[in-house]
Structures are given as C-alpha cells and as structure tokens.
Amino acid sequence: MAPSARASHGNLDVDYVISYRFTETSKASFSIWENSVNPWNGLDKLEAQQGLQSLLQALAQVGLAIEVRNGDNCSLLIFVKVASDKRLSHEVYRSRVKDWLYGVRAAQPDRETQNASAAQDLKEAERYRIIHHLITGRIEEGGAGIIPNEGQWKNVESIFPLHDRAFNNEWIKKWSTMTFLKPEDLDDIRDRLGEKIAFYFAFTQSYFTFLIFPAAFGFSSWVLLGHFSPIYAIVNGLWSVTFVEYWKRQEADLGIRWGVKGVSAIQEKRREFQHEKEITDPITGETVQVFPATKRLSRQLLQIPFAVIASLALGTLIATCFGIEIFLSEVYNGPFKSVLVFLPTGLLTTLVPTLTTVLTGVATRLNEFENWETEESHHAAMIQKVFILNFITSYLPIFLTAFVYVPFGTLIVPYLDIFSLTARPFAENEKQLAVPTSGFEINPARLRKQVIYFTVTAQIVNFAMETIVPYLKRRVFHKYQEMQTERAAKKGGAAPGAAVDDLPEEAEFLARVRSEAELDVYDVSDDLREMVVQYGYLALFSVVWPLAPVSFFINNWIELRSDALKICVEMQRPTPFRADTIGPWLDSLGFLTWLGSISTAALVYLFSNDGLGPDGTPTKIKGWALLLTISLSEHIYLLVRFCVRLAISKIDSPGMQKERAERFIVRKRYLQESYGEDVMDPLPSQVAEKITRASLEEDARQGSLRTATPEEHFWSRQRSWEESTNVGARLIEKLAPAESKKQQ
C-alpha cells in the first residue's frame, strides 16, 4: 500500500488517536458532577491548557496534522495523521536505509523511492510503526518525544490506532471456519498488526499443528498403555525436542519471509537509562553514555535472593494450602467435609494472585534498579523474572504431590494435626480431627486428578477469565455509568454529555473512538506466557495423564480464535512493533524441555508399579536407581537434541532459499554496477596462436628493438596452453623412469 493510496477503513484517514485527560481522573471515573461541584480551579485549567498547547505544538513540528474533539471522563481526543505524503515517504526512506545499514534489508533502497515510495509496497503495519515513531521517538531522532503518563506528558493517557472494522470482521469470520492457518493468513496479521503479534500467532499455530501427533499418540497410550508408560515418556520427550528445534528454524524462516531477520540489532535506548559516565567510542569516535557492566552484574545478582524469597513465600503459601487440603480431604471425617475441602482452593484463589502481584511489583523495581540501556534488554529481563513467579505458581502444586506427598506421605501425615484449627469449629468430637498414627493410605489417584485439573479445568477457567469476564465487566460498568448519569440528571447536577457538540456526520465515528479509548492495552507477552506455561504441563507431567495433549489441542484451536476476538473487541488496536523472535520465551521452552526429560524419568521410575507409586513409604525408593534414571534421561535428551538440531540444519527451507536468492541478486547488482553488464557472463575461450618460423623471427626482431626484462623473457617462452602442453609432454618423456618407458 502506497502512502498516498491508503484506505480509510471508515476511520476518516485517522492514523492515531491521543487521549489527553485534563483532570486527575482515570478510565474508571465518571463524568458526573453531583450537586454542581466543580472539580476545577484556575491553576488546573491553565496547566491543562499549557500542556495541550505543548502537545499540539510538538506534534505539528514533526509534520503531523491534528484535529481535537471532546472525549469521555474529562478528556480530549486528539486525532493525528501525516500532513503530507512527501513527509511520510521521507520517513519510510529513512527507516529502510537504517534497516539496510543494520543488515535487516539485503539491498540498499533506491534513492528514487525517497520521494516516490509507492515503488515499494508499504504495508499498513509499517505505516503505523513509522508514524508512532514520529509521535514517541526521541527529539534528536526526528520524533516528538511524547511518552504517555511520563514527565511533561503526564496528562497523555494513551496513544493508539483505530480498529479496521472491515478487516476485523473478515478476520474473525475467516478464522472461525478453518482448522489450520495458512502462511498467507499469518502474513495478513503481520501486515496489519506487526511482526511481534504475528510471531505469537505463528508460534501458537505451529504448536497447535504439532499437537496432532501427541494428541493421537496420547489417546492411544491412554487406551492401550495406561498411565506412566515408559513408551509414552520416550515419545513425548522426542516430540518436545523436535518441536522446540523446529520452531527455532521456523522463527528464522518467518524472519526472512517478513524481512525482519536481525531487526533485534536495532535497539532503542530507554529514556529511564541513567549513564554513569561518557566515553569516546574507539571505533566511531562518537561520545557514548555507558553504565559499567560489572555494576549491572552486581545488581543482577540480587535476582538470586529475589528468587529464593519468591520461592519461599509462594512455596510456603502453596504448601500450607496443600497440607490443609490433604487434612480436610483425607484425615478429617466430620460435618461439612464436602464444603470444607474447598477452603484451600479459596485461599489459593485469593492469596496467590495477591502475593504474586506484590512480588511482581518487587520484580519491576528490581528490573528498574538494574538500569538496562535498551527497551529490548529491559523487557527480556522482566520476562525472566515473571517466568520464575509463573513457574512456582503453575507447577509447584504438582511437584509437591508427585515428589513429596506420594513418597513421604506416611511421614508427613502425623504432623498435619496443626491444620485441625481449620475444621475444629465444625467437628463434633476430637476423634473426627485425630490424625491416624497407622494404617493411613496414600491416594495415588490424587496426582492424576491434579494434572487433569491444570490441563482441563484450569484451561476453561482461564478462557473465561480472559474473554468472557472482561466483556461482562465492561457491560456492567457501562450500565452502572448510565444509571449514575440518569440519577445525576434528575438532581440537575449532570455534566454535559461528551457527544453534545458532535456533528451529525461525525457522531457515530466519535462514539466508536470514545469506546475504543476506554479499552485496555493489549500485551502479547501475556498470551505467550500462557502458551509457554501450557507447554510446560505437557513436557513435565503429561506422562501422568496421556490425554493432556488432546485437551491442549482442543483448547488451542479455541485459543487462536478467542485471542483474535479479544484483540478486535476487548482491546485497543495494538501498535505494530517489529520482532524477529518470540524473545526470552524461547529460552523458557528450552528450559522446560530439559526439565521435562528429568521429571518424566523420575515419575516413570516412581510410579512404575502400576501407577501406585511408593505409597508414602520412602524406603521403597532406591536412591541410586532414581539418580541413574534421571542422569541417563538427561544425557539422552542432550544427544537427541544435538541430532535433531543437526538434522534440521541440513533441511532446506523457503526462507533459506529466499535469503540466498536475495544475496545473489545483491552481489550480481553490485558487480554489474562496478564492472559492467557483462561481468557475470562466462569468459571467452582463448584461441591458440599458431606458431610458425615467421612468427618466431618476428618475435625475435621485436625483442631486439627494446630491452626485455627477465620477467618478460620468462613469460614469452611459451605462447599458448597448447605449447605448454607440448613442453610438459616432452619433459615427462625425457624424465620418466626407465620402467615407465618400457610399459609404454
């Protein structure tokens, strides 16, 4: 799509909308001034007007056209578009030249396209990305430097593009009627929403497709082999390694296909970065701001105590609820048992998210303290910390059941009487609270039920919390807001409605924009985290219940469509950022695959007796055999990973072919420009000159007319390759051993 030929999509050619809130309110606040209480004072008005003037001036100075309309909840809507096609073409050319300098583009953009970028295809995502850089980029890099909720732009609440309703409707309609996505479908997402979101959908689609085999094999294993099958464990381990290595290749191919391979090298410096000193770069001679790597490393070491504290805090909470649940379900035998068993679930549902939020806040502060220089490194470090928290909350309950409750149950149960306080108010006598000193039997089905919960029930609950609950909350909020407005109107204290000054031809459009301004911002990292955690259940614990991949296969078909619907309906349209990978989540996949090779081997060994396990008696476990099993499994994993990686590297792919073709075209073009159009043509064959007596006499005569150098004498004795052949043949005849001559 050329800059001058973009479609309106019903958005009146608007590129971005900036929500400017001129009072200290939030999205949740209401435009209701009961009893005619005016929240304004003169200073607030003056400050808001000056802030608005600075904002509009900054936008205009970078070549953007502006329109201002009324918004909801004491806010203004500032509509932005590029003032001229020439300005956009210039920015497109600058962006593509920068890509070429960093090796993202194989060929240098043509100079002619600086003022006529229609010669190259300009996707909508590229257009929005470039305009977003004009708005938020550093002033020294040609941007306006506007960052929402920071510094002088504290009243700028959000910056977002508008949804393309026609594309969204077609997207949802098309995906709802197809099972597998085609590369062209992913290309459409990339062209509209950018590579970062396209990589998420590509990963989920690849994961979904790969699940066909483990789902079919898992169902067969469930029917024929049962639980804790060594055969299933081996096949699942091979599948996990193959999938991760395949995705690494697929990621590289998509990077080439979408023209973003190596784009991670173009890193944007964080505004919050605080340098300690300035030095002169020995290569470029430029003055650069640096923060000592040793100092950052010392700050990063704080991750160790953070991980320990987070593990202890979450682990203690989960283990306590785990003990209460065991006591109530397997020890307590009094009234209301069927109800009390849900007490631990309620505690976990309430306390774990609260504690996780607190720890996430600590992780955020720690990440800021590490003072990362670029946005990419800052984001990657934060993802690593979040993964630690998710690992604990997602997998620790199953680890406790598999490796604590089942092997050591008979030793732990006598100490569970400390949890009798949870049921004492309901017990009729002490006997109902008494912990058995003997005869207690471990419930081996507990582990399987737990895995089923996390792989089926939790997936359904997560889908509801992610898709249905936000929709209901928004509907209830709007209904409540309408009721409050009506109540205030009856009292005569309602503020004028946001649409009171809307022109008739703009009313519908502005109503939709105000609705989109109230939506949440989409973060693709949340969906990637969800998929990686799900993969962890498959790699770590699916040997307990082989139907887990069947559940994930069904869930992910729905997940792909629900995520598309969520982006279209529940979220503001995402800014199309670029990426050439799914980021640190790829390392998390590798870690979970490695850990899965260990946990699966341990589970198969512990439950090899028809799934009964050690039955709470640790003496039945042979430590040397368990360690040998784990060590052997890990070494097999490393060997298999090496072999799979080597095999995949030998397989050609469309991406590799495209890369070789682009490099060949660049080399050919360069050679032709440097040496002429015929440089790639084969050299003409050398025609031997016939040597005669006359030619020899002529050469001698020419040599007598000038003084020949030793080099000229050396290279003039043999005039052609035929003569050199004859000389060589005579030398062989002359110098060959006597026996060789006899054989001839």
C-alpha positions in Angstrom: 0.0 0.0 0.0 1.5 3.3 -1.0 1.5 6.2 1.4 -0.8 8.2 -0.9 -3.2 5.4 -1.6 -4.2 4.2 1.9 -7.7 3.1 2.6 -9.9 4.9 5.0 -11.5 1.8 6.6 -14.2 4.1 7.9 -11.7 5.9 10.1 -11.7 9.3 8.2 -8.0 8.8 7.4 -7.0 9.0 11.1 -3.7 7.3 11.8 -3.5 7.7 15.6 -5.7 8.9 18.5 -4.2 10.5 21.6 -6.3 10.6 24.7 -5.5 13.7 26.7 -7.1 13.8 30.2 -7.1 17.2 31.7 -8.1 16.4 35.2 -6.7 13.8 37.7 -9.2 11.1 36.9 -9.0 7.6 35.5 -10.9 5.5 33.0 -13.0 4.2 35.8 -14.1 7.6 36.9 -17.4 9.1 35.8 -18.3 12.4 34.2 -20.8 13.1 36.9 -20.6 16.3 39.0 -23.3 15.8 41.6 -24.6 18.9 43.4 -22.8 21.0 40.8 -19.5 20.5 42.5 -16.8 21.8 40.1 -13.5 19.9 40.4 -11.7 22.7 38.6 -9.6 25.5 39.9 -7.9 28.2 37.8 -4.5 26.7 38.2 -5.7 23.3 36.9 -7.2 24.9 33.8 -4.2 26.9 33.0 -1.9 24.0 33.4 -4.1 21.7 31.3 -4.3 24.4 28.5 -0.5 24.9 28.5 0.1 21.1 28.4 -2.3 20.8 25.5 -0.5 23.6 23.7 2.9 22.0 24.1 1.5 18.6 23.0 -0.1 20.0 19.8 3.0 22.1 19.0 5.2 19.0 19.4 3.0 17.0 17.0 2.9 19.8 14.4 6.7 20.2 14.4 7.2 16.7 13.2 4.8 17.1 10.3 1.5 15.7 11.7 -1.9 17.1 11.0 -4.2 17.5 14.1 -7.9 17.6 14.9 -9.3 17.9 18.5 -12.6 16.5 19.7 -14.3 16.0 23.0 -13.8 12.7 24.8 -15.3 11.0 27.8 -14.5 11.5 31.5 -12.8 14.9 31.3 -10.6 14.1 28.3 -9.9 15.3 24.8 -9.4 13.1 21.7 -6.6 14.3 19.5 -6.7 12.9 16.0 -3.4 12.6 14.2 -2.4 11.9 10.6 0.7 12.6 8.5 0.3 16.1 6.9 1.7 15.1 3.5 2.6 12.0 1.5 6.1 13.6 0.9 6.7 13.7 4.7 5.7 10.0 5.0 7.8 9.0 2.0 10.8 10.7 3.6 10.3 8.8 6.8 9.8 5.5 5.0 13.0 6.0 3.1 14.9 6.9 6.3 13.6 3.8 8.1 14.5 1.5 5.2 18.0 2.9 4.9 18.5 2.3 8.6 17.4 -1.3 8.2 19.9 -1.7 5.3 22.7 -0.2 7.4 21.9 -2.7 10.2 21.7 -5.7 7.8 17.9 -6.1 8.0 17.4 -5.4 4.3 19.7 -7.1 1.8 19.7 -4.2 -0.7 20.1 -0.5 -0.3 16.7 1.3 -1.0 16.7 3.1 -4.3 17.2 6.8 -4.0 14.3 7.4 -6.4 11.9 6.0 -3.8 12.7 8.8 -1.3 10.0 10.9 -3.0 8.1 8.0 -4.5 7.9 5.2 -2.0 4.9 3.8 -3.9 7.6 1.9 -5.9 7.9 -0.4 -2.9 5.0 -2.0 -1.1 4.2 -0.1 2.1 2.2 -2.3 4.5 -0.2 -0.8 6.9 1.8 -2.0 9.9 4.9 -0.3 8.5 3.0 2.9 8.1 1.6 2.9 11.7 5.0 1.9 13.1 6.7 4.9 11.4 4.0 7.3 12.4 4.2 6.0 16.0 7.9 6.7 15.9 7.2 10.2 14.8 5.0 10.7 17.9 7.0 8.9 20.5 10.6 8.9 19.1 13.4 10.9 20.6 13.5 14.5 19.5 17.1 14.1 18.3 15.9 11.2 16.1 13.2 13.3 14.5 10.3 12.4 16.8 8.1 14.4 19.1 9.3 12.5 22.2 5.7 12.1 23.6 5.5 9.2 26.1 2.2 8.6 27.8 2.0 9.3 31.6 5.6 10.4 31.9 7.2 13.8 32.6 5.6 16.7 30.9 3.2 14.3 29.1 1.6 13.0 32.4 -1.8 14.0 31.0 -1.4 11.9 27.9 -3.2 8.8 28.8 -2.8 6.6 25.7 -1.8 6.6 22.1 -3.5 4.1 19.8 -4.5 3.5 16.2 -8.1 2.8 15.4 -9.5 -0.7 14.6 -10.2 -1.5 11.0 -13.7 -2.9 11.4 -13.9 -4.4 7.9 -10.7 -6.3 8.4 -11.7 -7.4 11.9 -15.0 -8.8 10.7 -13.4 -10.6 7.8 -10.6 -11.9 10.1 -13.0 -13.4 12.7 -15.3 -14.8 10.0 -12.5 -16.5 8.1 -10.7 -18.0 11.1 -13.9 -19.4 12.6 -14.5 -21.6 9.6 -11.0 -23.0 9.1 -9.0 -25.5 11.2 -5.4 -24.7 10.1 -4.0 -21.3 9.3 -2.1 -20.8 6.1 1.1 -18.7 5.8 -0.9 -16.1 3.9 -3.2 -15.7 7.0 -0.2 -15.0 9.2 1.0 -12.6 6.5 -2.2 -10.7 6.9 -1.7 -10.4 10.6 1.8 -9.2 10.1 0.7 -6.6 7.5 -1.9 -5.2 9.9 -0.7 -5.7 13.4 3.1 -6.1 13.0 5.6 -8.9 13.3 5.6 -9.1 17.1 1.9 -10.2 17.3 2.3 -12.2 14.1 5.1 -14.2 15.7 2.7 -15.1 18.6 0.0 -16.4 16.2 2.7 -18.2 14.2 4.0 -19.9 17.3 0.6 -20.9 18.6 -0.4 -22.2 15.1 2.8 -24.3 14.9 2.3 -25.6 18.4 -1.3 -26.4 17.6 -0.3 -28.3 14.4 2.5 -30.2 16.2 -0.1 -31.3 18.9 -1.8 -33.5 16.4 0.8 -36.3 16.9 1.0 -36.3 20.7 -2.8 -36.0 20.9 -3.3 -39.1 18.7 -0.5 -41.0 20.4 -1.6 -39.9 23.9 -5.1 -41.2 23.3 -3.7 -44.5 22.0 -1.4 -44.7 25.1 -4.3 -43.9 27.4 -6.3 -46.8 25.9 -3.5 -49.3 25.4 -0.6 -48.4 27.7 -2.2 -46.6 30.7 -0.5 -44.1 32.9 3.2 -43.6 33.5 4.1 -45.5 30.3 7.8 -45.5 29.5 7.0 -45.7 25.8 4.8 -42.6 26.0 7.5 -40.8 28.1 10.2 -41.5 25.4 7.9 -40.4 22.5 6.8 -37.3 24.4 10.4 -36.4 25.1 11.4 -36.8 21.4 8.4 -34.7 20.4 9.3 -31.9 22.8 12.8 -31.7 21.5 11.7 -31.8 17.9 9.1 -29.1 18.3 11.4 -26.6 20.0 14.2 -27.1 17.4 11.6 -26.9 14.6 10.3 -23.7 15.9 13.8 -22.2 16.1 14.1 -22.9 12.3 10.5 -21.7 11.7 11.3 -18.5 13.5 14.3 -17.8 11.3 12.3 -18.6 8.2 9.5 -16.2 9.2 12.1 -13.5 10.0 13.3 -13.8 6.4 9.8 -14.0 4.9 8.7 -10.9 6.7 12.0 -9.0 6.2 12.9 -8.6 9.9 15.8 -11.0 10.4 18.3 -9.3 12.5 15.9 -6.5 13.5 16.6 -7.1 17.1 20.0 -5.4 16.5 18.2 -2.1 16.1 17.6 -1.4 19.7 16.0 1.8 21.1 17.7 3.3 24.2 15.5 3.6 27.3 14.7 7.1 28.4 15.0 5.9 32.0 18.5 4.7 31.4 21.0 6.5 33.7 24.5 6.6 32.5 27.4 6.8 34.9 30.0 8.2 32.5 30.6 9.2 28.9 33.4 7.7 26.8 34.6 8.0 23.3 33.8 5.0 21.1 37.2 3.8 19.8 35.6 2.7 16.5 33.3 5.5 15.6 34.8 8.3 17.6 31.4 9.2 19.0 30.7 10.1 22.6 28.6 7.3 24.2 26.9 7.0 27.5 27.7 3.9 29.4 26.9 2.1 32.6 29.6 -0.3 33.9 28.7 -3.9 33.1 30.3 -5.1 36.4 28.0 -2.8 38.4 24.9 -4.0 36.5 26.1 -7.6 37.1 26.3 -6.9 40.8 22.7 -5.6 40.7 21.6 -8.6 38.7 22.9 -10.9 41.5 20.0 -9.6 43.6 17.9 -11.9 41.4 19.2 -14.8 43.4 17.8 -13.6 46.8 14.6 -12.5 45.0 14.1 -15.9 43.5 14.8 -17.5 46.9 12.3 -15.2 48.7 9.7 -15.6 46.0 10.1 -19.4 46.1 9.8 -19.4 49.9 6.8 -17.0 50.0 4.8 -18.7 47.3 6.1 -22.1 48.2 5.1 -21.7 51.9 1.6 -20.5 50.9 1.0 -23.2 48.4 2.5 -25.9 50.7 0.2 -24.7 53.6 -2.9 -24.8 51.5 -1.7 -28.2 50.2 -1.4 -29.5 53.8 -4.8 -28.1 54.7 -6.4 -29.7 51.6 -4.8 -33.1 52.5 -6.0 -32.9 56.1 -9.6 -31.9 55.2 -9.9 -34.4 52.3 -8.1 -37.4 53.8 -8.0 -37.0 57.6 -11.0 -35.0 58.7 -14.1 -37.0 58.9 -16.7 -34.6 60.4 -19.6 -32.4 59.3 -19.4 -30.2 56.3 -16.4 -32.1 54.9 -17.7 -31.7 51.3 -17.8 -28.0 51.7 -14.6 -27.5 53.8 -12.5 -29.2 51.1 -12.9 -26.1 49.0 -11.3 -23.9 51.7 -7.8 -24.4 50.3 -8.9 -23.6 46.8 -10.5 -20.4 48.1 -7.3 -19.4 49.9 -5.2 -20.1 46.9 -7.5 -18.2 44.6 -7.4 -15.2 46.9 -3.9 -15.1 48.3 -1.8 -16.4 45.4 -2.8 -13.6 43.0 -2.3 -11.0 45.8 1.1 -12.3 46.7 2.1 -12.7 43.0 1.1 -9.0 42.4 3.3 -7.9 45.3 6.2 -10.0 44.1 5.7 -8.7 40.5 5.9 -5.2 41.9 9.2 -6.1 43.6 10.5 -7.7 40.4 9.6 -4.5 38.5 11.5 -2.3 40.9 14.5 -4.7 40.8 14.4 -4.6 37.0 14.4 -0.8 37.1 17.3 -0.9 39.5 19.4 -3.0 37.1 19.3 0.1 34.8 19.1 -1.6 31.4 20.2 0.5 28.4 17.7 -0.6 25.8 14.0 -1.4 25.8 14.6 -4.9 24.5 17.0 -5.9 27.2 14.8 -4.3 29.9 11.8 -6.3 28.6 13.7 -9.5 28.4 15.0 -9.2 31.9 11.5 -8.6 33.2 10.1 -11.6 31.4 12.7 -13.8 33.0 11.6 -12.6 36.5 8.0 -13.1 35.6 8.7 -16.6 34.4 10.2 -17.5 37.8 6.9 -16.5 39.5 4.8 -18.3 37.0 6.9 -21.4 37.3 6.3 -21.5 41.0 2.6 -20.9 40.9 1.9 -23.2 38.0 4.0 -26.3 38.7 4.8 -26.3 42.4 1.5 -28.0 43.5 2.1 -30.9 41.2 5.7 -31.2 42.2 4.6 -31.3 45.9 2.1 -34.1 45.1 4.5 -36.2 43.0 7.7 -35.8 44.9 6.6 -35.0 48.5 3.1 -36.4 49.2 3.4 -39.7 47.4 6.9 -40.7 48.5 6.8 -39.2 52.1 3.1 -39.2 52.9 3.3 -41.6 55.9 6.0 -39.4 57.4 4.1 -36.1 56.8 0.5 -37.0 57.7 1.1 -37.4 61.5 2.2 -33.7 61.6 -0.9 -32.4 59.8 -2.8 -32.0 63.1 -1.6 -28.4 63.1 -4.3 -27.8 60.4 -7.1 -29.1 62.6 -7.9 -25.5 63.5 -9.5 -25.1 60.1 -12.1 -27.7 60.9 -12.4 -27.5 64.7 -15.4 -25.2 64.8 -17.4 -27.8 62.8 -16.1 -31.0 64.4 -18.4 -32.9 66.8 -15.6 -34.5 68.7 -11.8 -34.8 68.8 -12.0 -38.2 67.1 -13.1 -36.5 63.8 -9.9 -34.4 64.0 -7.5 -37.1 65.1 -4.7 -37.9 62.7 -4.2 -41.7 62.2 -0.9 -43.0 63.6 -1.1 -46.1 61.5 -3.0 -47.5 58.6 -3.0 -44.3 56.6 -3.1 -45.0 52.8 -1.8 -42.6 50.2 -4.3 -41.8 47.4 -2.3 -42.5 44.2 -5.1 -41.0 42.1 -4.5 -37.6 43.6 -1.7 -36.8 41.3 -3.7 -37.7 38.2 -6.7 -35.6 39.3 -4.4 -32.7 39.9 -2.9 -32.9 36.4 -6.4 -33.2 35.0 -7.4 -30.0 36.8 -4.5 -28.0 35.5 -4.8 -29.3 31.9 -8.6 -29.2 31.6 -10.4 -27.2 34.3 -7.8 -24.5 34.6 -7.7 -24.0 30.9 -11.5 -23.5 30.8 -11.4 -21.1 33.8 -8.5 -19.2 32.2 -10.5 -18.8 28.9 -13.5 -17.5 30.9 -11.3 -15.0 32.8 -9.6 -13.9 29.7 -12.5 -13.5 27.3 -15.9 -13.6 29.0 -15.3 -11.9 32.3 -13.8 -8.7 30.7 -16.8 -8.4 28.4 -19.3 -8.8 31.3 -17.3 -6.3 33.4 -17.4 -3.7 30.6 -21.1 -4.2 30.1 -21.9 -3.9 33.8 -19.6 -0.8 34.0 -21.4 0.9 31.2 -24.8 0.0 32.6 -23.8 1.4 36.0 -22.4 4.6 34.4 -25.7 5.1 32.6 -27.6 4.7 35.9 -25.4 7.2 37.6 -25.8 9.7 34.8 -29.6 9.4 34.9 -29.6 9.8 38.7 -27.4 12.9 38.4 -29.6 14.3 35.6 -32.6 14.0 37.9 -30.8 16.0 40.6 -29.8 18.6 38.0 -26.0 18.1 38.5 -25.0 16.1 35.5 -22.2 17.4 33.3 -22.8 17.9 29.6 -22.5 14.7 27.6 -19.4 14.0 25.6 -21.4 13.9 22.4 -23.3 17.2 22.9 -21.1 19.1 20.4 -20.6 16.3 17.9 -21.5 17.0 14.3 -24.1 14.6 12.9 -21.8 13.2 10.2 -19.1 12.5 12.9 -21.3 11.3 15.8 -21.2 7.6 15.0 -17.4 7.7 14.4 -16.7 9.7 17.6 -18.8 7.3 19.7 -16.8 4.4 18.4 -13.5 6.2 19.1 -14.6 7.0 22.7 -15.5 3.4 23.2 -12.0 2.3 22.0 -10.3 4.8 24.2 -11.8 3.1 27.2 -10.4 -0.3 26.2 -7.3 -1.9 27.7 -3.9 -2.1 26.0 -3.0 -5.5 24.6 0.2 -7.1 25.7 1.2 -10.1 23.6 3.6 -11.2 26.4 0.6 -12.4 28.4 -0.6 -14.7 25.7 2.9 -16.0 25.1 3.3 -16.7 28.8 0.0 -18.6 28.7 1.2 -20.9 25.9 4.6 -21.5 27.4 3.1 -22.5 30.8 0.8 -24.8 29.0 3.7 -26.4 27.1 5.3 -26.9 30.5 2.5 -29.1 31.7 2.8 -31.2 28.5 6.6 -31.6 28.8 6.7 -32.1 32.6 3.6 -34.0 33.6 1.7 -35.4 30.6 3.1 -38.9 31.4 0.7 -38.8 34.4 -2.3 -38.4 32.1 -1.7 -39.0 28.4 -4.9 -37.3 27.4 -3.4 -33.9 28.3 -2.3 -33.1 24.7 -5.8 -33.9 23.5 -7.1 -31.2 25.9 -4.5 -28.8 24.7 -5.2 -29.5 21.1 -8.9 -28.6 21.5 -8.1 -25.6 23.8 -5.5 -24.1 21.3 -7.9 -24.2 18.4 -10.3 -22.1 20.5 -7.4 -20.0 21.9 -6.3 -18.8 18.5 -9.8 -17.6 17.7 -10.5 -16.2 21.1 -7.3 -14.2 21.1 -8.2 -12.8 17.7 -11.6 -11.8 19.0 -10.0 -10.3 22.1 -7.8 -8.1 20.0 -10.7 -7.0 17.9 -13.3 -6.4 20.6 -11.7 -6.3 24.1 -8.5 -4.3 23.4 -7.3 -1.2 21.7 -5.7 -1.9 18.4 -2.0 -2.7 19.1 0.8 -0.6 17.8 2.6 -2.7 15.2 6.0 -3.3 16.7 8.7 -5.4 14.9 10.4 -8.5 16.2 12.4 -11.4 14.8 11.7 -13.9 17.6 9.3 -14.6 20.5 12.1 -13.4 22.7 13.1 -14.9 26.1 10.1 -17.3 25.9 12.2 -19.4 23.5 14.7 -19.9 26.3 11.9 -20.8 28.6 10.7 -23.5 26.2 14.2 -25.0 26.1 14.5 -25.0 29.9 11.1 -26.7 30.3 12.1 -29.3 27.7 15.2 -30.1 29.6 13.4 -30.2 32.9 10.8 -32.4 31.4 13.4 -35.0 30.5 14.3 -35.2 34.2 10.8 -35.0 35.8 9.3 -37.5 33.3 12.0 -40.0 34.0 11.6 -39.6 37.8 7.8 -40.0 37.5 8.1 -43.2 35.4 10.5 -44.7 37.9 8.5 -43.7 41.0 5.2 -44.9 39.5 6.4 -47.9 37.6 4.4 -50.3 39.9 1.1 -49.9 38.0 0.9 -46.2 39.0 0.7 -46.8 42.7 4.0 -45.1 43.5 6.0 -45.5 46.7 2.7 -45.4 48.7 4.1 -42.9 51.2 7.0 -45.1 52.1 10.4 -43.6 51.1 12.2 -46.8 51.9 10.7 -48.3 48.8 12.7 -45.8 46.7 16.2 -46.8 45.7 18.1 -43.5 45.5 20.8 -44.8 43.3 18.3 -46.1 40.8 16.4 -42.9 40.7 19.5 -40.8 40.2 20.7 -43.2 37.5 17.4 -42.9 35.7 17.5 -39.1 35.8 21.1 -38.9 34.7 20.5 -41.3 31.8 17.4 -39.5 30.7 19.2 -36.1 30.7 22.1 -37.4 28.7 19.7 -39.0 26.1 18.0 -35.6 25.9 21.2 -33.8 25.2 22.2 -36.4 22.5 18.7 -36.3 20.9 18.7 -32.5 20.9 22.1 -32.5 19.1 20.9 -35.0 16.5 17.6 -33.2 15.8 19.3 -29.8 15.6 21.9 -31.2 13.2 19.2 -32.9 11.0 17.0 -29.8 10.9 20.0 -27.6 9.9 20.5 -29.9 6.8 17.0 -29.4 5.6 16.4 -26.6 3.1 13.5 -24.2 3.6 11.8 -21.5 1.6 13.2 -18.9 3.9 16.8 -20.0 3.3 16.2 -20.2 -0.4 14.8 -16.6 -0.4 17.8 -15.4 1.6 20.2 -17.0 -0.9 18.3 -15.5 -3.8 18.4 -12.0 -2.3 22.1 -12.2 -1.6 22.8 -13.4 -5.2 20.8 -10.5 -6.6 22.7 -8.1 -4.4 26.1 -9.5 -5.5 25.1 -9.5 -9.2 23.8 -6.0 -9.0 27.0 -4.8 -7.3 29.3 -6.4 -9.8 27.3 -5.1 -12.7 27.4 -1.6 -11.4 31.1 -1.9 -10.7 32.4 -3.8 -13.8 29.7 -3.6 -16.4 26.7 -5.5 -17.5 28.7 -8.5 -18.9 30.7 -9.2 -15.7 28.6 -12.3 -14.9 29.0 -13.7 -18.5 31.5 -16.5 -19.0 34.9 -15.5 -20.2 35.6 -16.2 -24.0 37.7 -19.2 -24.7 41.4 -18.5 -25.5 42.2 -19.3 -29.1 45.7 -20.6 -29.5 48.0 -18.7 -31.8 49.7 -20.9 -34.4 53.5 -20.8 -34.1 55.5 -20.7 -37.3 59.0 -19.9 -38.4 57.9 -16.4 -39.5 56.2 -15.7 -36.1 59.4 -16.7 -34.3 61.5 -14.5 -36.5 59.1 -11.6 -35.9 59.2 -12.1 -32.1 63.0 -12.1 -32.2 63.0 -8.9 -34.3 60.6 -7.1 -31.8 62.7 -8.3 -28.9 65.9 -6.8 -30.4 64.2 -3.4 -30.7 63.8 -3.0 -27.0 65.4 -4.2 -23.8 63.4 -7.1 -22.3 63.2 -7.7 -18.6 63.9 -11.1 -17.0 60.1 -11.3 -16.3 59.3 -10.7 -20.0 61.8 -13.3 -21.1 60.3 -15.8 -18.6 56.7 -15.4 -19.8 57.5 -15.3 -23.5 58.9 -18.7 -24.0 55.5 -20.5 -24.3 52.9 -18.6 -26.2 49.7 -20.7 -25.6 48.4 -23.5 -23.5 49.0 -25.9 -26.4 52.7 -25.1 -26.4 52.8 -25.5 -22.6 51.2 -28.9 -23.1 53.8 -29.9 -25.7 56.6 -28.8 -23.5 55.2 -30.7 -20.5 54.8 -33.8 -22.5 58.4 -33.7 -23.7 59.6 -33.3 -20.1 57.6 -36.3 -19.0 59.0 -38.3 -21.8 62.5 -37.3 -21.0 62.4 -37.5 -17.2 60.1 -40.6 -16.7 61.8 -43.7 -15.1 63.0 -46.4 -17.4 60.3 -48.9 -16.2 57.6 -46.5 -17.1 59.1 -46.1 -20.6 59.1 -49.9 -21.1 55.4 -50.2 -20.1 54.6 -47.6 -22.7 
